[in-house]
Amino acid sequence: MSSSDGGSNRNRLLFLGTGAAWRTPELGCPCRICSTMRAKGEKRTRTALWFDGPAGILIDCGPDILDQLETHNLGPPDVILLTHEHGDHYLGLDELEAFRRRVPRGRFSPLPIYATPETWAAVEIRFGYLVGKLLEKRLALPGQPLPGLEPWGLTITPFKTDHGPTAAGSIGYVIRHPSPNGSKTLVYTSDFKDVPEEPNFLFQPDVLAAQAHWFNEPVLNRPNHMSFQRLLEFVGRWQPREHVYLVHLSDGDLCPGESDQAYLKKVPAANPLKNPATTGRPWPIPRCQSEWQERAEAVFAARGLTVPVTVAHDGLAVEL
């Protein structure tokens, strides 16, 4: 049984984690982003989402999943969606074994889990022993609605994303779910640097939850992630109607006074976002939640994007 409340029309999106592969602040890191967050008591665990509606859906299952599920008192999900084969998105699967171990022998039904064939090839090397007893293997094929979700009135369609050569199975998901006034659509990109093809179902979603790994696009995008700066192009083109949520924020932006030679993870901006209200000077790099929120709203306004934007934080719950 999931946290879903059965016959209710409530649809809720819970951001279990909103950080990058190494969390923030990173262990012992003295950079300006990590030190600012540490001083404010902020942290971002690895990005994972929980859709709570007709079914409880866990999107990705990273190394922080035990604490994330315990924090919100969540039971086993009805469905699991994996976006790709990087460890920060699936290495917590073994923690879900607790749901099987706590019920009488023979009473547990394996959890349906969807991923692309490429992602399954990596997952089964590490967690093949879970398939059949804890997990029920199902395939997610880009452009094809996932089978088996009809009892919940959900339509979930994967779409292909480009997250570089080490994540050949990378996909995002479009979740069409019932609401009191008809159906609504949530687009979740997960990690990506581009979308090879943009099918019609990506345009004008009700809600877009998307990666913003950096504030500015770096001169060298080695990990193949999406920056907030480049994401503005997708927001302008896809035109989400109700809200944009930013996730998977990192500490990779180079702050003034820092040297990219001092930190391997820091990369200078190629052409930083500039504030038209200050005669074209670059926007200050956000170092914490409040600065990210203020900058995101200001940049959206400066770009003429009228859709509300929220920088998600761990534990943020929103009604859809």
LOMILO-688069 format. One record per residue (C-alpha): residue number from 1; x, y, z. Coordinates in steps of 0.02 Angstrom, whole numbers, plus 50000, padded with zeros to 5 digits. Example, Ala and Ser with C-alpha at 12.3 -4.5 7.8 and 13.67 -1.06 7.14 Angstrom:
BEGIN
+-----+-------+-------+-------+
: pos :    px :    py :    pz :
+-----+-------+-------+-------+
:   1 : 50615 : 49775 : 50390 :
:   2 : 50684 : 49947 : 50357 :
+-----+-------+-------+-------+
end
This chain:
BEGIN
+-----+-------+-------+-------+
: pos :    px :    py :    pz :
+-----+-------+-------+-------+
:   1 : 50000 : 50000 : 50000 :
:   2 : 50068 : 50171 : 49954 :
:   3 : 50035 : 50339 : 50033 :
:   4 : 49899 : 50370 : 49905 :
:   5 : 49727 : 50400 : 49983 :
:   6 : 49621 : 50293 : 49871 :
:   7 : 49467 : 50378 : 49801 :
:   8 : 49524 : 50556 : 49829 :
:   9 : 49552 : 50672 : 49681 :
:  10 : 49708 : 50739 : 49764 :
:  11 : 49866 : 50737 : 49660 :
:  12 : 50023 : 50789 : 49750 :
:  13 : 50204 : 50801 : 49697 :
:  14 : 50331 : 50779 : 49835 :
:  15 : 50514 : 50823 : 49805 :
:  16 : 50605 : 50693 : 49909 :
:  17 : 50775 : 50760 : 49854 :
:  18 : 50830 : 50903 : 49742 :
:  19 : 51019 : 50890 : 49735 :
:  20 : 51152 : 50822 : 49619 :
:  21 : 51254 : 50661 : 49625 :
:  22 : 51360 : 50710 : 49777 :
:  23 : 51226 : 50805 : 49874 :
:  24 : 51254 : 50983 : 49934 :
:  25 : 51341 : 51042 : 50034 :
:  26 : 51474 : 50917 : 49985 :
:  27 : 51572 : 50830 : 50121 :
:  28 : 51702 : 50950 : 50192 :
:  29 : 51693 : 51069 : 50043 :
:  30 : 51738 : 51251 : 50085 :
:  31 : 51675 : 51327 : 49921 :
:  32 : 51559 : 51475 : 49933 :
:  33 : 51402 : 51379 : 49889 :
:  34 : 51435 : 51236 : 50010 :
:  35 : 51492 : 51350 : 50152 :
:  36 : 51340 : 51464 : 50130 :
:  37 : 51219 : 51317 : 50131 :
:  38 : 51307 : 51239 : 50280 :
:  39 : 51295 : 51402 : 50378 :
:  40 : 51108 : 51410 : 50342 :
:  41 : 51078 : 51228 : 50386 :
:  42 : 51021 : 51186 : 50209 :
:  43 : 51051 : 51024 : 50116 :
:  44 : 50999 : 50944 : 49954 :
:  45 : 50997 : 50754 : 49943 :
:  46 : 50999 : 50660 : 49778 :
:  47 : 50852 : 50703 : 49668 :
:  48 : 50700 : 50589 : 49682 :
:  49 : 50514 : 50627 : 49666 :
:  50 : 50355 : 50550 : 49732 :
:  51 : 50192 : 50572 : 49637 :
:  52 : 50046 : 50542 : 49754 :
:  53 : 49881 : 50520 : 49663 :
:  54 : 49782 : 50370 : 49601 :
:  55 : 49944 : 50276 : 49627 :
:  56 : 50100 : 50312 : 49729 :
:  57 : 50241 : 50331 : 49602 :
:  58 : 50424 : 50341 : 49649 :
:  59 : 50531 : 50425 : 49517 :
:  60 : 50712 : 50370 : 49538 :
:  61 : 50786 : 50284 : 49690 :
:  62 : 50957 : 50351 : 49738 :
:  63 : 51071 : 50319 : 49887 :
:  64 : 50969 : 50434 : 50001 :
:  65 : 50804 : 50345 : 49975 :
:  66 : 50793 : 50263 : 50148 :
:  67 : 50801 : 50429 : 50239 :
:  68 : 50691 : 50513 : 50109 :
:  69 : 50552 : 50385 : 50128 :
:  70 : 50566 : 50379 : 50318 :
:  71 : 50561 : 50569 : 50332 :
:  72 : 50392 : 50572 : 50245 :
:  73 : 50324 : 50408 : 50316 :
:  74 : 50298 : 50334 : 50144 :
:  75 : 50254 : 50153 : 50115 :
:  76 : 50299 : 50049 : 49964 :
:  77 : 50264 : 50134 : 49798 :
:  78 : 50137 : 50062 : 49677 :
:  79 : 50253 : 50099 : 49532 :
:  80 : 50437 : 50145 : 49512 :
:  81 : 50504 : 50244 : 49364 :
:  82 : 50691 : 50250 : 49329 :
:  83 : 50756 : 50388 : 49219 :
:  84 : 50931 : 50322 : 49182 :
:  85 : 51075 : 50213 : 49236 :
:  86 : 51182 : 50332 : 49341 :
:  87 : 51207 : 50276 : 49521 :
:  88 : 51126 : 50428 : 49603 :
:  89 : 50963 : 50375 : 49520 :
:  90 : 50953 : 50189 : 49561 :
:  91 : 51080 : 50134 : 49693 :
:  92 : 50948 : 50141 : 49831 :
:  93 : 50843 : 50001 : 49759 :
:  94 : 50909 : 49876 : 49885 :
:  95 : 50837 : 49983 : 50027 :
:  96 : 50661 : 49943 : 49963 :
:  97 : 50688 : 49763 : 50017 :
:  98 : 50629 : 49822 : 50189 :
:  99 : 50451 : 49827 : 50120 :
: 100 : 50460 : 49642 : 50075 :
: 101 : 50547 : 49588 : 50236 :
: 102 : 50413 : 49661 : 50349 :
: 103 : 50265 : 49560 : 50285 :
: 104 : 50224 : 49374 : 50306 :
: 105 : 50310 : 49254 : 50188 :
: 106 : 50221 : 49240 : 50021 :
: 107 : 50115 : 49397 : 50046 :
: 108 : 50223 : 49522 : 49951 :
: 109 : 50192 : 49565 : 49768 :
: 110 : 50345 : 49629 : 49674 :
: 111 : 50343 : 49816 : 49637 :
: 112 : 50322 : 49860 : 49452 :
: 113 : 50477 : 49956 : 49396 :
: 114 : 50500 : 50034 : 49225 :
: 115 : 50664 : 50075 : 49137 :
: 116 : 50736 : 50072 : 48962 :
: 117 : 50830 : 49916 : 48903 :
: 118 : 50994 : 50012 : 48916 :
: 119 : 50958 : 50061 : 49096 :
: 120 : 50903 : 49885 : 49140 :
: 121 : 51068 : 49818 : 49073 :
: 122 : 51160 : 49919 : 49207 :
: 123 : 51033 : 49894 : 49346 :
: 124 : 51029 : 49705 : 49328 :
: 125 : 51217 : 49692 : 49343 :
: 126 : 51204 : 49768 : 49517 :
: 127 : 51029 : 49717 : 49573 :
: 128 : 50981 : 49568 : 49467 :
: 129 : 50944 : 49470 : 49626 :
: 130 : 50800 : 49589 : 49665 :
: 131 : 50708 : 49553 : 49503 :
: 132 : 50565 : 49432 : 49529 :
: 133 : 50560 : 49443 : 49718 :
: 134 : 50561 : 49631 : 49754 :
: 135 : 50547 : 49708 : 49581 :
: 136 : 50441 : 49664 : 49431 :
: 137 : 50541 : 49711 : 49276 :
: 138 : 50447 : 49815 : 49148 :
: 139 : 50513 : 49908 : 48996 :
: 140 : 50497 : 50093 : 48962 :
: 141 : 50511 : 50132 : 48777 :
: 142 : 50518 : 50315 : 48720 :
: 143 : 50359 : 50374 : 48638 :
: 144 : 50256 : 50224 : 48698 :
: 145 : 50137 : 50239 : 48847 :
: 146 : 50187 : 50123 : 48987 :
: 147 : 50078 : 49967 : 48994 :
: 148 : 49991 : 49908 : 49152 :
: 149 : 49937 : 50077 : 49223 :
: 150 : 49756 : 50069 : 49165 :
: 151 : 49684 : 50025 : 49338 :
: 152 : 49742 : 50194 : 49403 :
: 153 : 49682 : 50298 : 49256 :
: 154 : 49859 : 50358 : 49222 :
: 155 : 49949 : 50380 : 49057 :
: 156 : 50137 : 50390 : 49074 :
: 157 : 50242 : 50412 : 48918 :
: 158 : 50433 : 50413 : 48917 :
: 159 : 50529 : 50528 : 48801 :
: 160 : 50710 : 50512 : 48749 :
: 161 : 50836 : 50631 : 48826 :
: 162 : 51020 : 50657 : 48790 :
: 163 : 51124 : 50640 : 48949 :
: 164 : 51287 : 50591 : 48865 :
: 165 : 51370 : 50427 : 48818 :
: 166 : 51370 : 50355 : 48995 :
: 167 : 51180 : 50364 : 49005 :
: 168 : 51121 : 50290 : 48841 :
: 169 : 50956 : 50242 : 48923 :
: 170 : 50912 : 50417 : 48984 :
: 171 : 50728 : 50466 : 48974 :
: 172 : 50605 : 50588 : 49048 :
: 173 : 50423 : 50552 : 49086 :
: 174 : 50258 : 50636 : 49044 :
: 175 : 50124 : 50592 : 49173 :
: 176 : 49944 : 50626 : 49124 :
: 177 : 49836 : 50608 : 49277 :
: 178 : 49652 : 50635 : 49319 :
: 179 : 49600 : 50793 : 49409 :
: 180 : 49432 : 50866 : 49465 :
: 181 : 49425 : 50970 : 49305 :
: 182 : 49485 : 50837 : 49184 :
: 183 : 49661 : 50774 : 49155 :
: 184 : 49824 : 50867 : 49185 :
: 185 : 50001 : 50840 : 49127 :
: 186 : 50166 : 50839 : 49220 :
: 187 : 50328 : 50836 : 49121 :
: 188 : 50484 : 50780 : 49214 :
: 189 : 50649 : 50791 : 49122 :
: 190 : 50771 : 50716 : 49249 :
: 191 : 50954 : 50739 : 49197 :
: 192 : 50984 : 50796 : 49019 :
: 193 : 51083 : 50912 : 48908 :
: 194 : 50960 : 50904 : 48763 :
: 195 : 50805 : 50820 : 48694 :
: 196 : 50845 : 50739 : 48525 :
: 197 : 50663 : 50748 : 48470 :
: 198 : 50524 : 50851 : 48549 :
: 199 : 50359 : 50759 : 48529 :
: 200 : 50198 : 50858 : 48538 :
: 201 : 50157 : 50795 : 48713 :
: 202 : 50301 : 50899 : 48784 :
: 203 : 50218 : 51062 : 48734 :
: 204 : 50103 : 51160 : 48849 :
: 205 : 50106 : 51042 : 48998 :
: 206 : 50020 : 51101 : 49155 :
: 207 : 50179 : 51077 : 49258 :
: 208 : 50362 : 51060 : 49208 :
: 209 : 50489 : 50993 : 49333 :
: 210 : 50662 : 51009 : 49256 :
: 211 : 50846 : 51001 : 49294 :
: 212 : 50946 : 51160 : 49329 :
: 213 : 51116 : 51088 : 49373 :
: 214 : 51207 : 51255 : 49354 :
: 215 : 51144 : 51433 : 49354 :
: 216 : 51250 : 51475 : 49200 :
: 217 : 51296 : 51363 : 49056 :
: 218 : 51480 : 51317 : 49081 :
: 219 : 51617 : 51331 : 48951 :
: 220 : 51634 : 51141 : 48960 :
: 221 : 51481 : 51036 : 48999 :
: 222 : 51575 : 50877 : 49045 :
: 223 : 51435 : 50788 : 49141 :
: 224 : 51304 : 50827 : 49007 :
: 225 : 51182 : 50919 : 49120 :
: 226 : 51056 : 51058 : 49092 :
: 227 : 51091 : 51232 : 49158 :
: 228 : 50958 : 51355 : 49214 :
: 229 : 51022 : 51470 : 49077 :
: 230 : 50988 : 51344 : 48938 :
: 231 : 50828 : 51283 : 49019 :
: 232 : 50753 : 51454 : 48983 :
: 233 : 50750 : 51404 : 48798 :
: 234 : 50647 : 51249 : 48837 :
: 235 : 50528 : 51344 : 48951 :
: 236 : 50501 : 51472 : 48814 :
: 237 : 50471 : 51339 : 48683 :
: 238 : 50369 : 51212 : 48784 :
: 239 : 50264 : 51347 : 48870 :
: 240 : 50210 : 51261 : 49031 :
: 241 : 50044 : 51334 : 49086 :
: 242 : 50039 : 51326 : 49275 :
: 243 : 50211 : 51308 : 49353 :
: 244 : 50395 : 51268 : 49329 :
: 245 : 50495 : 51179 : 49465 :
: 246 : 50684 : 51170 : 49464 :
: 247 : 50776 : 51016 : 49530 :
: 248 : 50948 : 50932 : 49530 :
: 249 : 51039 : 51091 : 49582 :
: 250 : 51227 : 51074 : 49608 :
: 251 : 51372 : 51175 : 49678 :
: 252 : 51464 : 51180 : 49512 :
: 253 : 51447 : 51366 : 49472 :
: 254 : 51606 : 51466 : 49494 :
: 255 : 51574 : 51608 : 49618 :
: 256 : 51667 : 51774 : 49612 :
: 257 : 51832 : 51761 : 49702 :
: 258 : 51847 : 51573 : 49669 :
: 259 : 51970 : 51495 : 49549 :
: 260 : 51921 : 51351 : 49437 :
: 261 : 52094 : 51283 : 49476 :
: 262 : 52049 : 51267 : 49661 :
: 263 : 51902 : 51150 : 49635 :
: 264 : 51887 : 51012 : 49507 :
: 265 : 51697 : 51030 : 49507 :
: 266 : 51696 : 51217 : 49468 :
: 267 : 51679 : 51272 : 49287 :
: 268 : 51678 : 51452 : 49224 :
: 269 : 51523 : 51514 : 49133 :
: 270 : 51531 : 51526 : 48945 :
: 271 : 51421 : 51681 : 48931 :
: 272 : 51338 : 51715 : 49099 :
: 273 : 51160 : 51775 : 49115 :
: 274 : 51157 : 51964 : 49124 :
: 275 : 51038 : 52077 : 49217 :
: 276 : 50964 : 52211 : 49103 :
: 277 : 50924 : 52317 : 49255 :
: 278 : 51110 : 52335 : 49297 :
: 279 : 51170 : 52385 : 49123 :
: 280 : 51207 : 52207 : 49077 :
: 281 : 51312 : 52150 : 49224 :
: 282 : 51301 : 51962 : 49263 :
: 283 : 51173 : 51904 : 49388 :
: 284 : 51256 : 51853 : 49552 :
: 285 : 51279 : 51666 : 49570 :
: 286 : 51147 : 51595 : 49689 :
: 287 : 51225 : 51509 : 49840 :
: 288 : 51073 : 51452 : 49938 :
: 289 : 50886 : 51422 : 49925 :
: 290 : 50829 : 51602 : 49949 :
: 291 : 50956 : 51669 : 49823 :
: 292 : 50908 : 51536 : 49695 :
: 293 : 50723 : 51580 : 49714 :
: 294 : 50752 : 51767 : 49700 :
: 295 : 50863 : 51748 : 49546 :
: 296 : 50749 : 51624 : 49459 :
: 297 : 50599 : 51739 : 49478 :
: 298 : 50698 : 51891 : 49423 :
: 299 : 50769 : 51806 : 49269 :
: 300 : 50599 : 51738 : 49218 :
: 301 : 50527 : 51914 : 49232 :
: 302 : 50672 : 51990 : 49134 :
: 303 : 50645 : 51860 : 48996 :
: 304 : 50459 : 51891 : 48988 :
: 305 : 50416 : 51717 : 49055 :
: 306 : 50253 : 51738 : 49150 :
: 307 : 50234 : 51560 : 49214 :
: 308 : 50274 : 51548 : 49401 :
: 309 : 50440 : 51466 : 49444 :
: 310 : 50488 : 51380 : 49606 :
: 311 : 50660 : 51317 : 49652 :
: 312 : 50613 : 51153 : 49735 :
: 313 : 50693 : 51105 : 49900 :
: 314 : 50697 : 50938 : 49988 :
: 315 : 50527 : 50905 : 50064 :
: 316 : 50429 : 51027 : 49956 :
: 317 : 50252 : 50960 : 49926 :
: 318 : 50138 : 51039 : 49797 :
: 319 : 49961 : 51003 : 49744 :
: 320 : 49941 : 50971 : 49558 :
+-----+-------+-------+-------+
end
